[in-house]
Amino acid sequence: MITLVTRGFWFGVQILLFDLIYRQVPQINDWSRAEYFGFMATGMLVNSIVEAFFMPNCARFSELIRTGDLDFALLKPIDTQFLVSLEKLELAMISQLLFAGGLLAYSVLQVGRPIQPLAVLMYLLLIVAAVTFFYSLMIGLAATSIFFGRNQGLLDFWFYVTIFARYPSSIYSGSPTGEVLRFIFSYVLPILLVITVPARVLLGKTLEPGWLSGLTLLAGIASFLAARFVFHWSLRHYRSASS
């Protein structure tokens, strides 16, 4: 119950903050008030899915190693990465999923542009790519627990990553430092890309260059393959609790 109240309060504060900002300016960069709420809803949607399904399990991975319960996971006739990634569900995060869905619907209605079925389909694919990307970062970091023991930095890492993802990539333009950050977090570690691109696609905003949608999908696939390699490579160095 406390978690639900906290999430609701955080959601309300975010809406109020940007509503106050947009009372002073008509646009932030090329994002209107309704469009920015659509971007915010997209980020919240991705975040809530990752935190509901994957965060509790990835954060618990080091405990599986410490207690020796990872041995039992390895013995089961199912893919180990799948098992340890989806063992538990954080039900409290479902409320944020509902908040995000409501905000997204409000944004689309306020923008007033006709939504094409193809845009909706592409949006859903890009959301899957974004969730896959963040999950891959998380499980890859969790796998390092095999070498370093308890990985207390997982939640800190997630917090700092989501800070950058809370703002559209165009916000970082206009200064040399901002351009460097935008390049790094768009093309090296595409945290900005995987949130900004789906929001722009659904809201009918121009993508420049146009191949960013394909790059976002590719980032999701490549990150998953890389994380799977890291996870299984780490398992090969795992010493059983019974050894």
C-alpha positions as CSV (number, residue, x, y, z in Angstrom):
1,M,0.0,0.0,0.0
2,I,2.8,2.4,0.9
3,T,4.5,1.7,-2.5
4,L,1.3,2.4,-4.3
5,V,0.9,5.7,-2.5
6,T,4.5,6.6,-3.2
7,R,4.2,5.8,-6.9
8,G,1.0,7.8,-7.1
9,F,2.6,10.8,-5.4
10,W,5.7,10.7,-7.6
11,F,3.5,10.5,-10.7
12,G,1.4,13.5,-9.6
13,V,4.5,15.6,-8.8
14,Q,6.0,14.9,-12.2
15,I,2.8,16.0,-14.0
16,L,2.5,19.1,-11.8
17,L,6.1,20.1,-12.3
18,F,6.0,20.0,-16.1
19,D,2.5,21.5,-16.2
20,L,3.9,24.5,-14.3
21,I,6.9,24.8,-16.7
22,Y,4.6,24.7,-19.7
23,R,2.5,27.5,-18.3
24,Q,5.5,29.7,-18.8
25,V,6.7,28.5,-22.2
26,P,4.7,27.0,-25.2
27,Q,7.5,24.5,-26.1
28,I,10.6,22.9,-24.7
29,N,12.8,22.5,-27.7
30,D,10.4,21.0,-30.2
31,W,8.1,19.4,-27.7
32,S,4.7,20.9,-26.8
33,R,3.0,20.2,-23.5
34,A,0.9,17.3,-24.8
35,E,3.8,15.9,-26.7
36,Y,6.1,16.0,-23.7
37,F,3.5,14.1,-21.6
38,G,3.5,11.5,-24.4
39,F,7.2,11.2,-24.1
40,M,7.0,11.0,-20.3
41,A,4.3,8.3,-20.5
42,T,6.5,6.3,-22.9
43,G,9.4,6.4,-20.4
44,M,7.2,5.5,-17.5
45,L,5.7,2.6,-19.5
46,V,9.1,1.1,-20.3
47,N,10.3,1.8,-16.7
48,S,7.3,0.1,-15.1
49,I,7.6,-3.0,-17.3
50,V,11.3,-3.4,-16.5
51,E,10.8,-2.7,-12.8
52,A,7.8,-5.0,-12.5
53,F,9.2,-8.1,-14.3
54,F,13.0,-7.8,-14.2
55,M,14.4,-5.5,-11.6
56,P,13.5,-7.7,-8.5
57,N,15.0,-10.8,-10.1
58,C,18.2,-9.1,-11.3
59,A,18.7,-7.4,-8.0
60,R,18.3,-10.8,-6.3
61,F,20.8,-12.6,-8.5
62,S,23.7,-12.0,-6.2
63,E,21.7,-13.5,-3.3
64,L,21.2,-16.7,-5.4
65,I,25.0,-16.9,-5.7
66,R,25.6,-16.2,-2.0
67,T,23.1,-18.7,-0.7
68,G,23.9,-21.4,-3.3
69,D,20.3,-21.3,-4.7
70,L,21.8,-20.7,-8.2
71,D,22.8,-24.4,-8.2
72,F,19.1,-25.4,-8.1
73,A,18.4,-23.0,-11.0
74,L,21.2,-24.5,-13.0
75,L,19.8,-28.1,-12.5
76,K,16.3,-27.3,-13.7
77,P,15.4,-28.3,-17.3
78,I,14.8,-24.7,-18.3
79,D,16.9,-21.9,-19.6
80,T,18.7,-20.4,-16.6
81,Q,18.6,-16.8,-17.8
82,F,14.9,-17.1,-18.4
83,L,14.3,-18.6,-15.0
84,V,16.3,-16.1,-12.9
85,S,14.9,-13.2,-14.9
86,L,11.2,-13.9,-14.4
87,E,11.0,-15.8,-11.1
88,K,9.2,-12.9,-9.3
89,L,6.8,-10.1,-10.2
90,E,6.6,-6.7,-8.5
91,L,2.9,-6.2,-8.5
92,A,3.1,-2.7,-7.1
93,M,4.7,-1.5,-10.4
94,I,1.4,-2.4,-12.2
95,S,0.0,0.8,-10.8
96,Q,2.6,2.8,-12.6
97,L,1.9,0.9,-15.8
98,L,-1.8,2.0,-15.5
99,F,-0.7,5.6,-14.8
100,A,1.5,5.6,-17.9
101,G,-1.3,4.2,-20.1
102,G,-3.7,6.9,-18.9
103,L,-1.1,9.7,-19.5
104,L,-0.3,8.3,-22.9
105,A,-4.0,8.2,-23.9
106,Y,-4.4,11.8,-22.6
107,S,-1.4,12.9,-24.6
108,V,-2.6,11.3,-27.9
109,L,-6.0,12.9,-27.5
110,Q,-4.5,16.4,-26.7
111,V,-2.1,16.3,-29.6
112,G,-5.1,15.7,-31.9
113,R,-3.2,14.1,-34.8
114,P,-4.7,11.0,-36.4
115,I,-2.9,7.9,-35.2
116,Q,-2.1,5.4,-38.0
117,P,-2.3,1.6,-37.3
118,L,1.2,1.3,-38.7
119,A,2.5,3.9,-36.2
120,V,0.8,2.0,-33.3
121,L,2.4,-1.3,-34.4
122,M,5.8,0.4,-34.8
123,Y,5.4,2.0,-31.4
124,L,4.7,-1.4,-29.7
125,L,7.8,-2.9,-31.5
126,L,9.9,0.0,-30.3
127,I,8.6,-0.4,-26.7
128,V,9.6,-4.1,-26.8
129,A,13.1,-3.0,-28.1
130,A,13.4,-0.4,-25.3
131,V,12.4,-2.9,-22.6
132,T,14.8,-5.5,-24.1
133,F,17.6,-2.9,-24.1
134,F,17.1,-1.9,-20.4
135,Y,16.7,-5.6,-19.4
136,S,19.9,-6.5,-21.2
137,L,21.8,-3.7,-19.3
138,M,20.4,-5.0,-16.0
139,I,21.0,-8.7,-16.5
140,G,24.5,-8.0,-17.8
141,L,25.3,-6.0,-14.8
142,A,23.7,-8.6,-12.5
143,A,25.9,-11.3,-14.0
144,T,29.0,-9.6,-12.8
145,S,28.0,-10.7,-9.3
146,I,29.6,-14.0,-10.1
147,F,32.9,-12.3,-10.1
148,F,32.4,-9.5,-7.5
149,G,29.9,-11.0,-5.1
150,R,27.1,-8.7,-4.0
151,N,26.4,-6.1,-6.6
152,Q,25.1,-3.2,-4.6
153,G,25.5,-0.8,-7.6
154,L,22.7,-2.3,-9.6
155,L,19.9,0.0,-8.2
156,D,22.3,3.0,-8.3
157,F,23.1,2.2,-11.9
158,W,19.4,2.0,-12.8
159,F,18.7,5.3,-11.1
160,Y,21.4,7.2,-12.9
161,V,20.5,5.6,-16.3
162,T,16.8,6.5,-16.0
163,I,17.8,10.1,-15.1
164,F,19.2,10.6,-18.6
165,A,16.2,8.8,-20.2
166,R,13.7,11.2,-18.6
167,Y,14.4,13.8,-21.2
168,P,14.1,13.7,-25.0
169,S,17.4,13.6,-26.9
170,S,16.9,17.0,-28.5
171,I,17.0,18.6,-25.0
172,Y,20.7,17.9,-24.9
173,S,21.4,19.9,-28.1
174,G,22.7,23.5,-28.1
175,S,26.1,23.2,-26.3
176,P,29.3,21.2,-27.0
177,T,28.9,19.2,-23.7
178,G,25.2,18.5,-24.5
179,E,26.0,17.3,-28.0
180,V,28.7,15.0,-26.6
181,L,26.2,13.6,-24.1
182,R,23.5,13.2,-26.8
183,F,25.9,11.3,-29.1
184,I,27.1,9.0,-26.4
185,F,23.6,8.2,-25.0
186,S,22.1,7.9,-28.5
187,Y,24.6,5.9,-30.4
188,V,27.1,4.4,-27.9
189,L,24.8,3.5,-25.1
190,P,21.4,4.4,-26.7
191,I,19.5,5.2,-23.5
192,L,18.0,8.4,-25.1
193,L,17.2,6.7,-28.4
194,V,15.1,3.9,-27.1
195,I,12.7,6.3,-25.3
196,T,12.6,9.3,-27.7
197,V,12.1,7.3,-30.9
198,P,8.9,5.4,-30.0
199,A,7.4,8.6,-28.5
200,R,8.1,10.5,-31.7
201,V,6.7,7.7,-33.9
202,L,3.4,7.5,-32.0
203,L,2.9,11.2,-31.8
204,G,3.7,11.7,-35.5
205,K,6.8,13.8,-34.9
206,T,9.5,13.9,-37.6
207,L,12.5,11.5,-37.1
208,E,15.8,12.9,-38.3
209,P,17.4,10.9,-39.7
210,G,14.6,8.5,-40.7
211,W,16.6,5.3,-40.0
212,L,16.5,5.9,-36.2
213,S,13.6,3.5,-35.9
214,G,15.6,0.7,-37.4
215,L,18.6,1.6,-35.3
216,T,16.4,1.4,-32.1
217,L,15.1,-2.1,-33.0
218,L,18.7,-3.1,-33.8
219,A,19.9,-1.8,-30.4
220,G,17.3,-4.0,-28.7
221,I,18.4,-7.1,-30.6
222,A,22.1,-6.4,-30.3
223,S,21.9,-5.6,-26.5
224,F,20.0,-8.8,-25.8
225,L,22.6,-11.0,-27.7
226,A,25.4,-9.2,-25.9
227,A,23.8,-9.7,-22.5
228,R,23.1,-13.3,-23.2
229,F,26.7,-13.9,-24.1
230,V,27.9,-12.1,-20.9
231,F,25.4,-14.0,-18.8
232,H,26.4,-17.5,-20.1
233,W,30.1,-16.5,-20.1
234,S,29.8,-15.5,-16.5
235,L,28.0,-18.8,-15.6
236,R,31.0,-20.7,-17.0
237,H,33.1,-19.1,-14.3
238,Y,30.6,-19.8,-11.5
239,R,31.8,-22.0,-8.7
240,S,29.0,-24.1,-7.3
241,A,28.2,-23.8,-3.6
242,S,28.9,-27.5,-3.3
243,S,32.3,-27.3,-4.9
